[in-house]
Amino acid sequence: MISDETKREIEKIILRIDESLDYNWLKEKQNILKDIEIDYSSENFWKREDAKEKIKLLSFTKKEIDKFNKIKKLKEDIEAMRELYEETSEIMDAEALKIIKDAEEKVKNWEFERYLSDPYDDLNAFLSFSSGAGGVDAQDWTEMLLKMYLKWTDRKNFETKFLDKNMGEEAGIKSATVHVKGEFAYGFLKGEAGVHRLVRISPFDANKRRHTSFALVEVIPELAEIEDIEIDEKDLKIDIFRASGHGGQNVQKVETAVRIIHIPTGITAECQDERSQTQNKLMAMKVLKSRLLVLAKKRKNETIKEIKGEFKSAEWGNEIRSYVLQPYQLVKDHRTNYETGRINDILEGEIDEFIWAYLKTQK
C-alpha cells in the first residue's frame, strides 16, 4: 500500500508528464521525418548540397520521437506501479518515492531537450573563459566561473577535458578552454555565452572595498564535418610554446603547447593539455576548423554571433548576467530578468534554472 501523500506525488508526476507530451509537436516531427525519408529515396539525393544536413536532421528527429515515446511509456509504467502498490499489503512508500524521483529527473531532461531542436544543439562544445576588466579580481572571478561550470558538467555526467589554461600571476586564471562531451552539451551551454559580472568585497583589497569584475564566456559547438573546411597553410600562424603549469613536476620542460591563428579572420585556437606537440596541434586545428566551419555556414549577411555568441568586451554595460555577493546576494540574468538570491547554490553549479529561463525565451 502507499500513503495518501505518496499518491499525491504520483499524481503530480503523471500530470507533469501529460503536460510535457505535446502531440501536435509529435505530429510535426513525424511529418519532418516522412518528408526527409521521401527525399532520401529520390535518385539525386546525394547530389544535393544539403544532403548531409538532411541526414543529420533525419537522425536527430528519430531520436526526438524515440524520447517522446520513452516519456509516454514512463507515464504508463508509473500508472502501473500505482495500481500494483495500492493492491499490495506491504508499505511501498520508499520504493514509490524513489521511482518518482528518478522519473522527475527524466522528465526534467525531456522538458529541456524539447527546446533544443536547433542545428548543433545535440553536439559537444568547446567552453572558453577570458578574464576582463577588474585586474586580479577578474582573474579570480574567471576561475570561479570555470569551477561553477565544471560542477554543472559533473551534475550532468558530462565528460570534460582542459585544452588550455593560462594562470594569473597572483591568483585565478587569465583564460581557459574546456572540451565538454555529452548529449546536447552545446544546446545547454549556448545561452551562457557572454559577459558575466561579479560584485563583491575584494579579497585582494586591504581596505576591503567593493569591486566589480568581468569575465567572458564563449561557447562553440564541436562540429564533426570539419573535413568540409579547406585551409591554406599560408593563412595560418602557428606558435609553439611551453605549456603553463602550477610549478614543480607539472611544469613542461619542452615546448609542446600550440596556438594557431587564422590570419584572414583572426580566429585563434590553442591546446596545451595533450602529451605531445603533434596531439596539441591536431586538437587546436579541430577547434579552429569548428570555429571556421561555423563562420562559413552563416549566410552572406549574417555573422558568427548567433552561434558563438555576439562578441562583447568584458566590461561595464555588456554583461548578460550579474552575480552580487555584497551588499546583498542576488544573481540576475539581464536578458530574461530571471533572478535568485541563492548565489551559493549557483556558484556550486546549480544553474539549470538560468539555462531553462533562457531556452524558453528562444522559442
C-alpha positions in Angstrom: 0.0 0.0 0.0 1.0 3.6 -0.4 0.1 6.7 1.7 -2.2 9.5 0.5 0.9 11.8 0.4 2.7 9.4 -2.0 -0.4 9.1 -4.1 -0.4 12.9 -4.5 3.2 12.8 -5.5 2.4 10.2 -8.1 -0.5 12.2 -9.5 1.8 15.3 -9.7 4.4 13.5 -11.8 1.7 12.0 -14.1 0.2 15.4 -14.6 3.7 16.8 -15.3 4.3 14.1 -17.9 0.9 14.8 -19.5 1.7 18.5 -19.8 5.1 17.7 -21.5 3.6 15.4 -24.1 2.6 17.7 -26.9 1.0 15.6 -29.6 1.0 18.5 -32.1 4.8 18.6 -31.6 5.0 14.9 -32.2 2.9 15.1 -35.4 5.2 17.9 -36.7 8.3 15.8 -36.1 6.7 12.8 -37.8 5.9 14.9 -40.8 9.5 16.1 -40.9 10.7 12.5 -40.7 8.3 11.5 -43.5 9.4 14.3 -45.8 13.1 13.5 -45.3 12.6 9.8 -45.9 10.9 10.7 -49.2 13.8 12.9 -50.2 16.3 10.3 -49.2 14.7 7.7 -51.5 15.0 10.1 -54.5 17.6 9.3 -57.1 19.5 12.6 -56.9 19.5 12.9 -53.1 23.3 12.6 -52.6 23.9 15.2 -55.3 22.2 17.9 -53.3 24.2 20.4 -51.3 22.1 19.9 -48.2 22.3 16.1 -48.2 24.5 15.8 -45.1 22.3 18.3 -43.2 19.2 16.3 -44.2 20.8 13.1 -42.9 21.7 14.8 -39.6 18.2 16.1 -39.3 16.8 12.6 -40.0 18.9 11.1 -37.3 18.1 13.9 -34.8 14.3 13.7 -35.5 14.3 10.0 -35.0 16.0 10.5 -31.6 13.4 13.1 -30.6 10.5 10.9 -31.5 12.1 8.0 -29.6 12.5 10.2 -26.5 8.8 11.2 -26.7 7.7 7.6 -26.8 10.0 6.8 -23.8 8.4 9.5 -21.7 5.0 8.3 -22.7 6.0 4.8 -21.7 7.3 6.2 -18.4 3.8 7.5 -17.6 2.3 4.1 -18.3 4.9 2.4 -16.1 4.1 4.8 -13.2 0.4 4.3 -13.6 1.0 0.5 -13.5 3.2 0.9 -10.4 0.5 2.9 -8.6 -2.1 0.2 -9.3 0.3 -2.5 -8.1 1.4 -0.8 -5.0 -2.2 0.1 -4.0 -3.1 -3.6 -4.1 -0.2 -5.0 -2.0 -0.3 -5.2 1.8 3.3 -4.1 2.1 4.2 -0.4 2.7 5.7 0.7 -0.6 6.2 4.5 0.0 10.0 4.4 -0.1 10.1 2.4 -3.3 7.4 4.6 -4.9 9.1 7.9 -4.0 12.4 6.6 -5.4 10.7 5.8 -8.7 9.1 9.3 -8.7 12.4 11.0 -8.1 14.0 9.1 -11.0 11.0 10.0 -13.2 11.3 13.7 -12.3 14.9 13.8 -13.5 14.0 12.1 -16.8 11.0 14.5 -17.3 13.2 17.5 -16.5 15.7 16.5 -19.1 12.9 15.8 -21.6 11.4 19.3 -20.9 14.9 20.8 -21.5 15.6 18.9 -24.7 12.3 19.8 -26.3 13.7 23.3 -26.5 16.9 22.0 -28.1 16.0 21.5 -31.7 18.3 24.0 -33.4 21.3 22.9 -35.6 24.3 22.0 -33.5 22.3 21.7 -30.2 23.0 18.0 -29.8 26.8 18.4 -30.3 29.7 18.6 -27.8 31.0 22.0 -27.0 34.2 24.0 -26.5 33.7 26.2 -23.5 36.2 29.1 -23.2 36.8 31.7 -20.5 38.7 35.0 -20.6 39.2 37.5 -17.7 38.1 41.0 -18.4 38.1 44.4 -16.6 39.0 44.1 -13.0 42.6 43.0 -12.7 43.4 40.2 -10.2 39.7 40.2 -9.1 38.7 39.5 -12.7 41.1 36.6 -13.0 39.9 35.2 -9.7 36.3 35.6 -10.9 37.1 33.8 -14.2 38.4 30.8 -12.2 35.2 30.9 -10.0 33.1 30.8 -13.2 35.2 27.9 -14.6 34.7 25.9 -11.4 30.9 26.7 -11.5 30.6 25.2 -15.0 32.8 22.2 -14.1 30.5 21.5 -11.2 27.5 21.8 -13.5 29.0 19.4 -16.1 29.7 17.0 -13.3 26.0 17.1 -12.3 25.1 16.3 -16.0 27.6 13.5 -16.1 29.3 15.2 -19.0 33.0 14.5 -19.7 35.4 17.4 -19.6 39.0 17.9 -20.7 41.1 21.0 -20.5 42.6 22.1 -23.8 44.4 25.1 -22.3 44.6 27.0 -19.0 46.6 30.2 -18.5 47.1 31.0 -14.9 47.2 34.5 -13.4 50.4 35.8 -11.8 48.8 36.4 -8.4 45.5 34.5 -8.5 42.9 33.0 -10.7 43.2 32.4 -14.4 43.6 34.6 -17.5 42.0 32.2 -19.8 41.0 28.6 -20.3 39.3 26.3 -22.8 37.4 23.1 -21.8 36.2 20.4 -24.2 32.7 19.4 -22.9 31.4 16.0 -24.2 27.8 15.0 -23.6 24.4 14.8 -25.3 23.1 18.4 -26.0 26.2 19.9 -24.4 26.2 22.8 -26.9 22.5 23.3 -26.7 22.5 23.6 -22.9 25.6 25.9 -22.8 25.0 28.2 -25.8 22.9 30.7 -23.7 25.8 31.0 -21.3 28.0 32.8 -23.9 28.6 36.4 -23.0 30.0 38.7 -20.2 29.4 37.7 -16.6 29.8 40.4 -13.9 30.7 39.9 -10.2 30.2 42.4 -7.4 31.8 41.7 -4.0 34.2 42.8 -1.3 37.5 42.1 -2.9 39.7 39.6 -1.0 42.7 41.3 -2.7 41.9 44.8 -1.4 43.5 45.5 2.0 40.9 48.3 2.5 38.0 45.8 2.0 36.3 47.8 -0.7 33.6 46.6 -3.0 34.9 45.7 -6.5 33.3 44.8 -9.8 34.9 42.2 -12.1 34.1 40.9 -15.5 34.7 37.6 -17.4 33.8 36.5 -20.9 32.4 33.1 -21.6 32.5 31.7 -25.2 30.7 28.6 -26.4 31.4 26.9 -29.7 29.9 23.6 -31.0 32.3 20.7 -31.8 31.5 20.1 -35.5 32.1 16.7 -36.9 32.2 17.6 -40.6 35.4 19.6 -40.3 36.8 18.0 -43.4 34.5 20.3 -45.3 36.8 23.2 -44.5 39.9 23.7 -46.6 42.6 25.9 -45.0 45.6 27.3 -46.9 48.7 26.8 -44.8 49.8 30.3 -45.8 46.8 31.7 -43.8 48.0 30.1 -40.6 50.4 31.4 -37.9 51.4 28.6 -35.6 53.1 29.4 -32.3 54.8 26.6 -30.3 55.5 27.4 -26.6 55.9 25.8 -23.2 52.7 24.8 -21.6 51.9 26.6 -18.3 51.5 24.8 -15.1 51.3 25.2 -11.3 55.0 24.6 -10.7 57.0 21.6 -9.5 56.7 18.4 -11.5 53.8 19.8 -13.6 55.8 22.4 -15.4 56.6 21.3 -19.0 60.3 21.0 -19.8 59.8 21.2 -23.5 57.7 23.3 -25.9 54.6 21.2 -26.7 51.7 23.8 -26.5 50.3 25.0 -29.8 48.5 28.2 -30.7 47.1 28.5 -34.2 45.9 31.8 -35.6 43.9 32.0 -38.8 45.2 35.3 -40.2 42.3 36.3 -42.5 39.7 36.0 -39.8 41.8 36.5 -36.6 40.2 33.3 -35.2 42.5 31.6 -32.7 42.7 28.1 -31.2 45.1 26.8 -28.5 45.8 23.5 -26.9 48.4 22.6 -24.3 46.9 19.7 -22.4 48.0 16.8 -24.7 51.3 15.0 -24.2 52.9 15.9 -27.4 53.2 18.8 -29.8 51.6 16.8 -32.5 48.5 15.9 -30.4 48.1 19.5 -29.3 48.3 20.7 -32.9 45.6 18.3 -34.0 43.2 19.3 -31.3 43.9 23.0 -31.8 43.3 22.6 -35.5 40.0 20.8 -34.7 38.9 23.7 -32.6 39.9 26.2 -35.3 38.1 24.3 -38.0 35.0 24.0 -35.9 35.0 27.8 -35.5 35.7 28.4 -39.2 33.0 26.0 -40.3 30.5 27.7 -38.1 31.5 31.0 -39.7 31.4 29.5 -43.2 27.9 28.2 -42.7 26.4 31.5 -42.0 24.7 33.4 -44.8 26.4 36.3 -46.5 24.8 39.0 -44.4 25.0 37.1 -41.1 27.8 36.9 -38.6 29.0 34.3 -36.2 27.2 36.0 -33.3 24.2 33.6 -33.3 26.4 30.5 -32.7 29.5 31.9 -31.0 27.6 34.5 -29.0 27.9 38.1 -30.2 31.3 39.4 -29.2 31.2 41.8 -26.3 34.2 43.2 -24.5 34.2 42.1 -20.9 33.4 45.4 -19.2 30.6 47.7 -18.0 27.3 47.6 -19.9 27.9 44.4 -21.8 27.1 41.8 -19.1 24.4 39.1 -19.7 24.3 38.2 -16.0 25.3 39.8 -12.7 26.4 38.0 -9.6 26.2 40.2 -6.5 27.8 39.0 -3.2 27.8 42.3 -1.4 26.0 44.4 -0.2 23.2 41.9 -0.9 23.1 38.5 -2.6 21.5 38.2 -6.0 22.1 36.6 -9.4 20.2 38.2 -12.2 20.1 37.4 -16.0 19.6 40.7 -17.8 18.2 39.0 -20.9 15.4 37.1 -19.2 15.1 39.1 -16.0 15.2 35.8 -14.1 16.9 36.2 -10.7 17.5 34.4 -7.5 19.1 35.1 -4.1 20.6 31.5 -3.9 24.0 32.7 -5.1 26.0 30.0 -3.2 23.9 27.3 -4.9 24.5 28.9 -8.3 28.3 29.0 -7.8 28.1 25.4 -6.9 26.8 24.6 -10.4 23.1 24.7 -9.9 22.4 26.8 -13.0 19.7 24.8 -14.7 17.1 27.4 -13.8 19.0 30.1 -15.7 19.6 27.8 -18.7 15.9 26.9 -18.7 14.8 30.6 -18.5 17.0 31.4 -21.5 15.9 28.5 -23.6 12.2 29.4 -23.1 12.8 32.9 -24.5 14.2 31.4 -27.7 11.0 29.7 -28.8 
